[in-house]
Amino acid sequence: MSQRTTPRKPATLKPLPVGFHGDAYLLRLVDAIAPRCSSFIETGCNVGSTASYVARTYPTLRISTCEPDPEAFDVAERTLAMCPSATVVNEPSPGFLHALFDAEPSMRDELHLCWLDAHGYGFDWPLADEVAFLTSRCAGAFLFIDDFQVPGRPDFAFDAYEGQVCGLDLVRPALTPGKRYDLYLPRYTEHTSPHHPLVGTALIVFGPEFALPADLRDEFTCERIDA
């Protein structure tokens, strides 16, 4: 079993030039999804690497992100200072999400690209609350969950802490019933990032019709999951 056993905060708080771990397959999947969305919602932005990458690469997206760690937030705020489409707040994700949708009720009917990354070591994870909120409040979304356990693939790192495993058993009970959910998981083996090892990432799609681009059909699995 491959899992992180050290704190996720980097030794030096310096943003990377690319988001989504710099994983080429994941970046191509995001490329297929981002043009369909109106906003990018991120929980746990750390120093802002992925949010700033999204701001540069998809300038039409409205970007909302949060980071509760004060030191990482300070770096993220500086990283995103030149990104007029981005807003970053220094608070945990449950309050951030509620405030975001309360302030902009029309977001309920929009399509969102989400990057859920507020899990790690030394605290109770808000991941289940995030999934429950987004699947109940949004008509449709593409929910990427970082550091996700890929069954049968120990080469993909995932987060686990005090009996919590970032995986389907944690997420499934949080899905709002009555909706169709499709789960996409990586099945490629190539390590493409110069910055990170292979890291498991799940994509849960609900609302819109979605099919993998032809060039990615052999690189990701897809299955229907029930709430």
VEXKOLKOL-298268 format. One line per 3 residues: number of its first residue (from 1); for each residue z, y, x of N, C-alpha, C. Coordinates in nm, 4 decimals. Layout:
NUM = Z:Y:X:Z:Y:X:Z:Y:X ~ ... $
END
This chain:
1 = 0.0000:-0.1191:0.0855:0.0000:0.0000:0.0000:0.0000:0.1231:0.0884 ~ -0.0944:0.2125:0.0627:-0.1051:0.3350:0.1429:-0.0478:0.4512:0.0638 ~ 0.0569:0.5112:0.1148:0.1145:0.6259:0.0474:0.1724:0.7211:0.1494 $
4 = 0.1839:0.8470:0.1113:0.2403:0.9447:0.2014:0.3918:0.9272:0.2066 ~ 0.4475:0.9421:0.3243:0.5923:0.9313:0.3385:0.6503:1.0535:0.4082 ~ 0.5709:1.1556:0.4260:0.6164:1.2794:0.4892:0.5869:1.3964:0.3977 $
7 = 0.6575:1.5078:0.4126:0.6338:1.6221:0.3238:0.4882:1.6662:0.3271 ~ 0.4393:1.7146:0.2127:0.2989:1.7521:0.2011:0.2715:1.8895:0.2587 ~ 0.3737:1.9722:0.2789:0.3491:2.1044:0.3352:0.2971:2.0904:0.4783 $
10 = 0.1856:2.1551:0.5121:0.1290:2.1409:0.6464:0.2212:2.2004:0.7525 ~ 0.2066:2.1510:0.8751:0.2906:2.2004:0.9851:0.2685:2.3496:1.0074 ~ 0.1448:2.3941:0.9917:0.1154:2.5368:0.9979:0.0508:2.5763:0.8664 $
13 = 0.0986:2.6834:0.8062:0.0495:2.7249:0.6756:-0.0800:2.8038:0.6928 ~ -0.1856:2.7304:0.7117:-0.3164:2.7911:0.7344:-0.4184:2.7288:0.6399 ~ -0.4882:2.8085:0.5600:-0.5852:2.7519:0.4668:-0.7040:2.6891:0.5382 $
16 = -0.7598:2.5864:0.4756:-0.8788:2.5207:0.5276:-1.0036:2.5899:0.4730 ~ -1.1175:2.5769:0.5405:-1.2387:2.6462:0.4953:-1.3064:2.5807:0.3760 ~ -1.2584:2.4626:0.3348:-1.3213:2.3907:0.2245:-1.2122:2.3356:0.1347 $
19 = -1.2437:2.3116:0.0076:-1.1471:2.2578:-0.0863:-1.1687:2.1104:-0.1115 ~ -1.0850:2.0545:-0.2006:-1.0986:1.9155:-0.2436:-1.1012:1.8198:-0.1246 ~ -1.0157:1.8487:-0.0271:-1.0006:1.7662:0.0938:-1.1229:1.7672:0.1842 $
22 = -1.2278:1.8372:0.1466:-1.3507:1.8305:0.2252:-1.4226:1.6978:0.2105 ~ -1.3880:1.6218:0.1061:-1.4493:1.4912:0.0790:-1.5878:1.5152:0.0195 ~ -1.6919:1.4703:0.0878:-1.8290:1.5011:0.0464:-1.8620:1.4454:-0.0919 $
25 = -1.8128:1.3267:-0.1227:-1.8412:1.2678:-0.2539:-1.7703:1.3450:-0.3644 ~ -1.6468:1.3832:-0.3398:-1.5720:1.4599:-0.4379:-1.6345:1.5970:-0.4584 ~ -1.6784:1.6597:-0.3504:-1.7436:1.7903:-0.3612:-1.8722:1.7818:-0.4440 $
28 = -1.9472:1.6737:-0.4269:-2.0699:1.6563:-0.5059:-2.0374:1.6344:-0.6537 ~ -1.9280:1.5638:-0.6812:-1.8874:1.5433:-0.8202:-1.8457:1.6761:-0.8836 ~ -1.7714:1.7566:-0.8103:-1.7332:1.8887:-0.8609:-1.8569:1.9741:-0.8843 $
31 = -1.9554:1.9645:-0.7971:-2.0803:2.0395:-0.8143:-2.1481:2.0066:-0.9473 ~ -2.1357:1.8815:-0.9909:-2.1992:1.8395:-1.1159:-2.1225:1.8891:-1.2382 ~ -1.9961:1.9246:-1.2195:-1.9097:1.9609:-1.3317:-1.8895:2.1112:-1.3442 $
34 = -1.8687:2.1796:-1.2335:-1.8294:2.3213:-1.2359:-1.9231:2.4101:-1.3179 ~ -2.0561:2.3929:-1.3102:-2.1431:2.4819:-1.3875:-2.1237:2.4716:-1.5387 ~ -2.0611:2.3654:-1.5843:-2.0399:2.3466:-1.7279:-1.9122:2.4149:-1.7771 $
37 = -1.8300:2.4616:-1.6849:-1.6959:2.5087:-1.7204:-1.6867:2.6611:-1.7147 ~ -1.5866:2.7137:-1.7856:-1.5623:2.8574:-1.7840:-1.4491:2.8950:-1.6905 ~ -1.3629:2.7983:-1.6575:-1.2483:2.8315:-1.5733:-1.2076:2.7142:-1.4857 $
40 = -1.1389:2.7490:-1.3778:-1.0779:2.6521:-1.2879:-0.9272:2.6735:-1.2958 ~ -0.8547:2.5690:-1.3358:-0.7097:2.5744:-1.3488:-0.6504:2.4782:-1.2476 ~ -0.5617:2.5297:-1.1625:-0.5036:2.4483:-1.0557:-0.3515:2.4560:-1.0631 $
43 = -0.2860:2.3430:-1.0417:-0.1404:2.3409:-1.0343:-0.1003:2.2940:-0.8946 ~ -0.0210:2.3751:-0.8264:0.0192:2.3418:-0.6900:-0.0897:2.3749:-0.5907 ~ -0.1166:2.5048:-0.5709:-0.2299:2.5427:-0.4852:-0.1968:2.5412:-0.3374 $
46 = -0.0684:2.5230:-0.3019:-0.0266:2.5282:-0.1622:-0.0713:2.6622:-0.1027 ~ -0.1553:2.6622:-0.0007:-0.1932:2.7884:0.0636:-0.3260:2.8433:0.0126 ~ -0.3810:2.7824:-0.0926:-0.4983:2.8393:-0.1575:-0.6330:2.7918:-0.1083 $
49 = -0.6370:2.6838:-0.0339:-0.7652:2.6383:0.0227:-0.8663:2.6042:-0.0859 ~ -0.8257:2.5213:-0.1835:-0.9208:2.4785:-0.2857:-0.9569:2.5938:-0.3781 ~ -0.8586:2.6750:-0.4170:-0.8881:2.7875:-0.5059:-0.9858:2.8859:-0.4414 $
52 = -0.9674:2.9152:-0.3136:-1.0582:3.0093:-0.2474:-1.1973:2.9480:-0.2310 ~ -1.2034:2.8165:-0.2068:-1.3333:2.7492:-0.1992:-1.4060:2.7597:-0.3331 ~ -1.3336:2.7360:-0.4421:-1.3942:2.7452:-0.5752:-1.4419:2.8876:-0.6019 $
55 = -1.3619:2.9869:-0.5645:-1.4008:3.1268:-0.5861:-1.5299:3.1609:-0.5123 ~ -1.5436:3.1099:-0.3915:-1.6643:3.1378:-0.3134:-1.7857:3.0614:-0.3645 ~ -1.7641:2.9390:-0.4077:-1.8747:2.8494:-0.4398:-1.9216:2.8634:-0.5837 $
58 = -1.8295:2.8939:-0.6742:-1.8619:2.9053:-0.8165:-1.8112:3.0408:-0.8678 ~ -1.8787:3.1479:-0.8336:-1.8264:3.2831:-0.8617:-1.8158:3.3168:-1.0096 ~ -1.8774:3.2384:-1.0980:-1.8670:3.2687:-1.2412:-1.7398:3.2109:-1.3033 $
61 = -1.6708:3.1243:-1.2326:-1.5503:3.0633:-1.2883:-1.4312:3.1588:-1.2788 ~ -1.3527:3.1637:-1.3851:-1.2239:3.2334:-1.3830:-1.1210:3.1367:-1.3234 ~ -1.0453:3.1810:-1.2245:-0.9568:3.0925:-1.1487:-0.8117:3.1304:-1.1738 $
64 = -0.7323:3.0322:-1.2167:-0.5895:3.0524:-1.2395:-0.5150:2.9410:-1.1681 ~ -0.4185:2.9787:-1.0850:-0.3476:2.8789:-1.0066:-0.2031:2.9224:-0.9853 ~ -0.1191:2.8270:-0.9437:0.0224:2.8569:-0.9221:0.0727:2.7812:-0.8000 $
67 = 0.1793:2.8338:-0.7420:0.2460:2.7691:-0.6285:0.3929:2.8115:-0.6296 ~ 0.4866:2.7178:-0.6504:0.6283:2.7551:-0.6573:0.6948:2.7788:-0.5226 ~ 0.6419:2.7206:-0.4148:0.7035:2.7380:-0.2837:0.6767:2.8803:-0.2331 $
70 = 0.7811:2.9592:-0.2060:0.7592:3.1008:-0.1701:0.6757:3.1202:-0.0449 ~ 0.6985:3.0379:0.0567:0.6250:3.0552:0.1825:0.4777:3.0221:0.1639 ~ 0.4493:2.9107:0.0987:0.3096:2.8746:0.0737:0.2437:2.9758:-0.0187 $
73 = 0.3182:3.0245:-0.1189:0.2631:3.1242:-0.2106:0.2209:3.2499:-0.1367 ~ 0.3016:3.2958:-0.0412:0.2663:3.4163:0.0339:0.1320:3.4007:0.1034 ~ 0.1091:3.2814:0.1605:-0.0190:3.2564:0.2267:-0.1309:3.2498:0.1236 $
76 = -0.1060:3.1796:0.0122:-0.2082:3.1689:-0.0919:-0.2462:3.3054:-0.1472 ~ -0.1476:3.3907:-0.1650:-0.1751:3.5253:-0.2170:-0.2666:3.6014:-0.1218 ~ -0.2417:3.5899:0.0085:-0.3287:3.6558:0.1059:-0.4675:3.5904:0.1085 $
79 = -0.4697:3.4580:0.0974:-0.5973:3.3860:0.0991:-0.6864:3.4284:-0.0165 ~ -0.6257:3.4521:-0.1329:-0.7024:3.4824:-0.2539:-0.7153:3.6320:-0.2803 ~ -0.6638:3.7140:-0.1908:-0.6642:3.8587:-0.2137:-0.8050:3.9157:-0.2287 $
82 = -0.9024:3.8536:-0.1622:-1.0395:3.9030:-0.1686:-1.1217:3.8285:-0.2732 ~ -1.0550:3.7566:-0.3628:-1.1246:3.6803:-0.4668:-1.0923:3.7435:-0.6018 ~ -1.1741:3.8346:-0.6517:-1.1404:3.9058:-0.7755:-1.1321:3.8166:-0.8978 $
85 = -1.1925:3.6989:-0.8929:-1.1889:3.6086:-1.0077:-1.0633:3.5224:-1.0113 ~ -0.9762:3.5336:-0.9085:-0.8621:3.4432:-0.8940:-0.7298:3.5134:-0.9213 ~ -0.6412:3.4417:-0.9901:-0.5044:3.4860:-1.0124:-0.4108:3.3746:-0.9680 $
88 = -0.3127:3.4078:-0.8832:-0.2148:3.3096:-0.8374:-0.0760:3.3615:-0.8687 ~ 0.0101:3.2740:-0.9217:0.1463:3.3134:-0.9566:0.2458:3.2229:-0.8852 ~ 0.3639:3.2777:-0.8603:0.4688:3.2062:-0.7868:0.5674:3.1447:-0.8865 $
91 = 0.5251:3.0338:-0.9490:0.6113:2.9650:-1.0434:0.5652:2.8205:-1.0617 ~ 0.6536:2.7333:-1.1118:0.6152:2.5947:-1.1377:0.5088:2.5859:-1.2470 ~ 0.4391:2.4738:-1.2495:0.3220:2.4627:-1.3353:0.3507:2.4619:-1.4859 $
94 = 0.4587:2.4020:-1.5363:0.4740:2.4028:-1.6832:0.4794:2.5432:-1.7419 ~ 0.5603:2.6311:-1.6837:0.5660:2.7679:-1.7314:0.4349:2.8412:-1.7122 ~ 0.3703:2.8161:-1.5995:0.2406:2.8776:-1.5699:0.1370:2.8415:-1.6757 $
97 = 0.1280:2.7135:-1.7122:0.0282:2.6707:-1.8101:0.0568:2.7290:-1.9480 ~ 0.1811:2.7251:-1.9905:0.2151:2.7804:-2.1212:0.1821:2.9287:-2.1276 ~ 0.2191:3.0033:-2.0248:0.1924:3.1470:-2.0237:0.0425:3.1756:-2.0229 $
100 = -0.0323:3.0954:-1.9495:-0.1766:3.1160:-1.9390:-0.2437:3.1005:-2.0745 ~ -0.2127:2.9945:-2.1461:-0.2789:2.9693:-2.2742:-0.2217:3.0568:-2.3858 ~ -0.0944:3.0963:-2.3745:-0.0389:3.1889:-2.4736:-0.1043:3.3263:-2.4612 $
103 = -0.1344:3.3661:-2.3371:-0.1952:3.4976:-2.3145:-0.3422:3.4997:-2.3547 ~ -0.4088:3.3851:-2.3478:-0.5515:3.3778:-2.3785:-0.5772:3.2609:-2.4727 ~ -0.5485:3.2767:-2.6018:-0.5651:3.1663:-2.6981:-0.7073:3.1112:-2.7042 $
106 = -0.8074:3.1926:-2.6707:-0.9461:3.1459:-2.6773:-0.9739:3.0350:-2.5759 ~ -0.8868:3.0201:-2.4753:-0.9076:2.9158:-2.3760:-0.9010:2.7770:-2.4375 ~ -0.8377:2.7664:-2.5524:-0.8278:2.6371:-2.6197:-0.9654:2.5765:-2.6483 $
109 = -1.0621:2.6624:-2.6766:-1.1956:2.6158:-2.7151:-1.2944:2.6167:-2.5998 ~ -1.2497:2.6542:-2.4816:-1.3372:2.6564:-2.3654:-1.3277:2.5242:-2.2895 ~ -1.4170:2.5065:-2.1951:-1.4194:2.3854:-2.1133:-1.3657:2.4195:-1.9747 $
112 = -1.2704:2.3383:-1.9264:-1.1992:2.3714:-1.8036:-1.2149:2.2620:-1.6972 ~ -1.2262:2.3081:-1.5748:-1.2173:2.2222:-1.4576:-1.0763:2.2373:-1.4024 ~ -1.0011:2.1279:-1.3993:-0.8603:2.1334:-1.3593:-0.8365:2.0482:-1.2352 $
115 = -0.7518:2.0984:-1.1474:-0.7125:2.0285:-1.0249:-0.5600:2.0214:-1.0249 ~ -0.5067:1.9044:-1.0582:-0.3627:1.8866:-1.0749:-0.3055:1.8287:-0.9458 ~ -0.2245:1.9111:-0.8782:-0.1774:1.8741:-0.7448:-0.0313:1.9129:-0.7234 $
118 = 0.0448:1.9267:-0.8329:0.1851:1.9678:-0.8214:0.2755:1.8451:-0.8164 ~ 0.2577:1.7656:-0.7124:0.3437:1.6485:-0.6937:0.3546:1.6230:-0.5442 ~ 0.4670:1.5672:-0.5038:0.4903:1.5466:-0.3615:0.6268:1.4876:-0.3397 $
121 = 0.7122:1.5527:-0.2628:0.8400:1.4964:-0.2221:0.9526:1.5955:-0.2445 ~ 1.0648:1.5439:-0.2912:1.1837:1.6251:-0.3022:1.2025:1.6947:-0.4356 ~ 1.1220:1.6613:-0.5371:1.1388:1.7245:-0.6680:1.0804:1.6342:-0.7761 $
124 = 1.1217:1.6578:-0.9008:1.0643:1.5848:-1.0135:0.9245:1.6380:-1.0418 ~ 0.8306:1.5483:-1.0566:0.6921:1.5898:-1.0755:0.6674:1.6422:-1.2167 ~ 0.5910:1.7491:-1.2306:0.5507:1.7965:-1.3634:0.4181:1.7361:-1.4111 $
127 = 0.3637:1.6388:-1.3392:0.2299:1.5880:-1.3693:0.2160:1.5402:-1.5136 ~ 0.3105:1.4590:-1.5611:0.3005:1.4088:-1.6983:0.3030:1.5244:-1.7980 ~ 0.3877:1.6243:-1.7726:0.3928:1.7409:-1.8615:0.2603:1.8177:-1.8587 $
130 = 0.1998:1.8288:-1.7410:0.0712:1.8973:-1.7296:-0.0364:1.8265:-1.8112 ~ -0.0419:1.6942:-1.7957:-0.1435:1.6160:-1.8673:-0.1205:1.6236:-2.0176 ~ 0.0053:1.6125:-2.0604:0.0358:1.6209:-2.2029:-0.0041:1.7567:-2.2593 $
133 = 0.0279:1.8622:-2.1859:-0.0049:1.9972:-2.2334:-0.1559:2.0171:-2.2427 ~ -0.2278:1.9848:-2.1369:-0.3713:2.0124:-2.1328:-0.4488:1.9274:-2.2324 ~ -0.4105:1.8021:-2.2501:-0.4834:1.7168:-2.3443:-0.4500:1.7504:-2.4888 $
136 = -0.3373:1.8160:-2.5121:-0.3039:1.8579:-2.6485:-0.3578:1.9963:-2.6800 ~ -0.3629:2.0838:-2.5809:-0.4003:2.2239:-2.6044:-0.5507:2.2479:-2.5931 ~ -0.6192:2.1690:-2.5102:-0.7613:2.1952:-2.4826:-0.8519:2.1080:-2.5686 $
139 = -0.9634:2.1661:-2.6117:-1.0636:2.0878:-2.6824:-1.1356:1.9927:-2.5868 ~ -1.1475:2.0316:-2.4614:-1.2135:1.9467:-2.3632:-1.1843:1.9945:-2.2231 ~ -1.1822:1.9013:-2.1299:-1.1541:1.9387:-1.9910:-1.1939:1.8252:-1.8984 $
142 = -1.2120:1.8628:-1.7734:-1.2295:1.7675:-1.6640:-1.1018:1.7753:-1.5809 ~ -1.0168:1.6751:-1.5920:-0.8881:1.6755:-1.5229:-0.8973:1.5939:-1.3950 ~ -0.9019:1.6609:-1.2819:-0.8905:1.5931:-1.1536:-0.7426:1.5837:-1.1172 $
145 = -0.6978:1.4660:-1.0786:-0.5602:1.4466:-1.0348:-0.5637:1.4026:-0.8898 ~ -0.5055:1.4833:-0.8040:-0.5079:1.4570:-0.6602:-0.4036:1.3514:-0.6231 ~ -0.4238:1.2878:-0.5079:-0.3267:1.1930:-0.4503:-0.3006:1.0762:-0.5442 $
148 = -0.4050:1.0276:-0.6111:-0.3941:0.9268:-0.7167:-0.4121:0.7865:-0.6596 ~ -0.3334:0.6927:-0.7086:-0.3441:0.5546:-0.6634:-0.4719:0.4910:-0.7188 ~ -0.5559:0.4412:-0.6301:-0.6782:0.3706:-0.6693:-0.6499:0.2213:-0.6597 $
151 = -0.6411:0.1503:-0.7715:-0.6049:0.0082:-0.7686:-0.6983:-0.0729:-0.6797 ~ -0.6386:-0.1580:-0.5988:-0.7169:-0.2449:-0.5118:-0.7766:-0.1773:-0.3912 ~ -0.7429:-0.0498:-0.3687:-0.7989:0.0247:-0.2560:-0.6866:0.0876:-0.1735 $
154 = -0.6203:0.0089:-0.0910:-0.5108:0.0625:-0.0098:-0.5562:0.1619:0.0958 ~ -0.6880:0.1735:0.1189:-0.7364:0.2713:0.2158:-0.7305:0.4138:0.1616 ~ -0.7143:0.4300:0.0290:-0.7001:0.5623:-0.0300:-0.5519:0.5976:-0.0390 $
157 = -0.5110:0.7045:0.0278:-0.3715:0.7488:0.0233:-0.3375:0.8004:-0.1157 ~ -0.2109:0.7856:-0.1543:-0.1637:0.8378:-0.2816:-0.0178:0.8773:-0.2664 ~ 0.0313:0.9551:-0.3620:0.1694:1.0010:-0.3566:0.2622:0.9059:-0.4311 $
160 = 0.3800:0.8833:-0.3727:0.4857:0.8054:-0.4368:0.6180:0.8607:-0.3871 ~ 0.7120:0.8766:-0.4812:0.8402:0.9348:-0.4433:0.9473:0.8926:-0.5429 ~ 1.0529:0.8285:-0.4928:1.1676:0.7877:-0.5741:1.1264:0.7177:-0.7029 $
163 = 1.0439:0.6153:-0.6884:1.0013:0.5361:-0.8031:0.8855:0.5930:-0.8811 ~ 0.8461:0.7142:-0.8510:0.7292:0.7733:-0.9150:0.6053:0.7392:-0.8338 ~ 0.5029:0.6908:-0.8981:0.3747:0.6666:-0.8341:0.2706:0.7500:-0.9071 $
166 = 0.1962:0.8254:-0.8327:0.0895:0.9064:-0.8915:-0.0263:0.8131:-0.9252 ~ -0.0244:0.7626:-1.0478:-0.1239:0.6656:-1.0884:-0.1350:0.6582:-1.2392 ~ -0.2128:0.5636:-1.2875:-0.2441:0.5553:-1.4291:-0.1212:0.5255:-1.5143 $
169 = -0.0281:0.4449:-1.4625:0.0907:0.4122:-1.5416:0.1744:0.5368:-1.5711 ~ 0.1710:0.6340:-1.4833:0.2432:0.7589:-1.5068:0.1686:0.8491:-1.6033 ~ 0.0370:0.8492:-1.5923:-0.0443:0.9455:-1.6670:-0.0757:0.8995:-1.8085 $
172 = -0.1027:0.7700:-1.8261:-0.1501:0.7218:-1.9567:-0.0571:0.7598:-2.0726 ~ 0.0758:0.7437:-2.0596:0.1619:0.7785:-2.1733:0.1599:0.9267:-2.2094 ~ 0.1124:1.0103:-2.1192:0.1097:1.1543:-2.1442:-0.0168:1.1996:-2.2164 $
175 = -0.1171:1.1142:-2.2271:-0.2421:1.1519:-2.2919:-0.2199:1.1698:-2.4421 ~ -0.2720:1.2767:-2.4975:-0.2591:1.3011:-2.6407:-0.3408:1.1992:-2.7180 ~ -0.2804:1.1280:-2.8136:-0.3546:1.0261:-2.8900:-0.4675:1.0875:-2.9723 $
178 = -0.5623:1.0018:-3.0068:-0.6697:1.0421:-3.0957:-0.7909:1.1005:-3.0277 ~ -0.7931:1.0990:-2.8954:-0.9080:1.1498:-2.8221:-0.9663:1.0397:-2.7343 ~ -1.0920:1.0567:-2.6990:-1.1585:0.9632:-2.6085:-1.1390:1.0111:-2.4652 $
181 = -1.0974:0.9178:-2.3791:-1.0752:0.9503:-2.2377:-1.1557:0.8549:-2.1503 ~ -1.2275:0.9125:-2.0548:-1.2982:0.8334:-1.9552:-1.2368:0.8614:-1.8188 ~ -1.2064:0.7542:-1.7466:-1.1428:0.7641:-1.6151:-1.2431:0.7281:-1.5066 $
184 = -1.2586:0.8173:-1.4104:-1.3470:0.7949:-1.2963:-1.2616:0.7846:-1.1700 ~ -1.2877:0.6799:-1.0909:-1.2163:0.6582:-0.9659:-1.3159:0.6319:-0.8542 ~ -1.2835:0.6680:-0.7315:-1.3763:0.6460:-0.6202:-1.3887:0.4993:-0.5837 $
187 = -1.5093:0.4599:-0.5452:-1.5271:0.3258:-0.4894:-1.6058:0.3284:-0.3585 ~ -1.6330:0.4486:-0.3092:-1.6996:0.4584:-0.1803:-1.6003:0.4229:-0.0690 ~ -1.6520:0.3948:0.0470:-1.5680:0.3580:0.1618:-1.5815:0.4557:0.2776 $
190 = -1.6838:0.5384:0.2731:-1.7100:0.6292:0.3852:-1.6084:0.7424:0.3901 ~ -1.5547:0.7692:0.5067:-1.4642:0.8817:0.5281:-1.5474:0.9996:0.5741 ~ -1.5547:1.1049:0.4917:-1.6460:1.2161:0.5203:-1.5761:1.3459:0.5576 $
193 = -1.4435:1.3535:0.5412:-1.3745:1.4794:0.5644:-1.3300:1.4943:0.7090 ~ -1.3525:1.6116:0.7691:-1.3000:1.6376:0.9029:-1.1540:1.6814:0.9004 ~ -1.0974:1.7002:0.7800:-0.9634:1.7567:0.7675:-0.8586:1.6588:0.7162 $
196 = -0.8989:1.5579:0.6392:-0.8035:1.4687:0.5729:-0.8515:1.3242:0.5841 ~ -0.7586:1.2295:0.5747:-0.7991:1.0900:0.5576:-0.8519:1.0695:0.4162 ~ -0.8927:0.9482:0.3825:-0.9317:0.9194:0.2451:-0.8111:0.9394:0.1537 $
199 = -0.8273:1.0181:0.0503:-0.7202:1.0448:-0.0455:-0.7710:1.0103:-0.1850 ~ -0.6924:0.9341:-0.2591:-0.7329:0.8957:-0.3932:-0.7315:1.0142:-0.4888 ~ -0.8351:1.0248:-0.5691:-0.8436:1.1285:-0.6713:-0.8997:1.0670:-0.7979 $
202 = -0.8352:1.0945:-0.9105:-0.8845:1.0480:-1.0401:-0.9481:1.1644:-1.1146 ~ -1.0466:1.1330:-1.1964:-1.1050:1.2300:-1.2889:-1.0920:1.1732:-1.4289 ~ -1.0236:1.2473:-1.5161:-1.0144:1.2112:-1.6572:-1.0930:1.3143:-1.7370 $
205 = -1.1889:1.2651:-1.8145:-1.2754:1.3526:-1.8937:-1.2453:1.3305:-2.0408 ~ -1.2252:1.4391:-2.1144:-1.2144:1.4297:-2.2597:-1.2823:1.5513:-2.3208 ~ -1.3435:1.5300:-2.4344:-1.4137:1.6388:-2.5030:-1.5636:1.6317:-2.4863 $
208 = -1.6161:1.6759:-2.3715:-1.7617:1.6786:-2.3551:-1.8183:1.5406:-2.3209 ~ -1.9456:1.5236:-2.3515:-2.0176:1.4074:-2.3017:-2.0433:1.4275:-2.1528 ~ -2.0243:1.3233:-2.0757:-2.0452:1.3355:-1.9321:-2.0925:1.2031:-1.8764 $
211 = -2.1905:1.2102:-1.7896:-2.2388:1.0929:-1.7173:-2.2513:1.1302:-1.5706 ~ -2.2188:1.0370:-1.4839:-2.2300:1.0621:-1.3411:-2.3750:1.0911:-1.3033 ~ -2.3966:1.1860:-1.2130:-2.5319:1.2051:-1.1600:-2.5822:1.0757:-1.0949 $
214 = -2.7123:1.0594:-1.0939:-2.7706:0.9354:-1.0434:-2.7262:0.9039:-0.9018 ~ -2.7101:1.0075:-0.8176:-2.6756:0.9834:-0.6782:-2.5284:0.9496:-0.6570 ~ -2.4487:0.9526:-0.7652:-2.3062:0.9197:-0.7528:-2.2666:0.7969:-0.8345 $
217 = -2.3603:0.7341:-0.9007:-2.3261:0.6216:-0.9891:-2.2724:0.5013:-0.9139 ~ -2.3110:0.4874:-0.7886:-2.2583:0.3767:-0.7092:-2.1309:0.4142:-0.6343 ~ -2.0903:0.5397:-0.6429:-1.9770:0.5882:-0.5632:-1.8472:0.6015:-0.6439 $
220 = -1.8567:0.5959:-0.7778:-1.7391:0.6075:-0.8634:-1.7451:0.5019:-0.9735 ~ -1.6305:0.4503:-1.0100:-1.6208:0.3626:-1.1261:-1.5925:0.4474:-1.2498 ~ -1.6189:0.3921:-1.3655:-1.5879:0.4601:-1.4906:-1.5367:0.3589:-1.5918 $
223 = -1.4270:0.3922:-1.6594:-1.3761:0.3068:-1.7659:-1.3128:0.3907:-1.8742 ~ -1.3180:0.3394:-1.9964:-1.2515:0.4041:-2.1077:-1.1043:0.3684:-2.1051 ~ -1.0178:0.4677:-2.1253:-0.8749:0.4415:-2.1296:-0.8208:0.4905:-2.2639 $
226 = -0.7228:0.4192:-2.3160:-0.6636:0.4522:-2.4445:-0.5322:0.5260:-2.4242 ~ -0.5062:0.6206:-2.5123:-0.3804:0.6942:-2.5080:-0.2686:0.6116:-2.5697 $
END
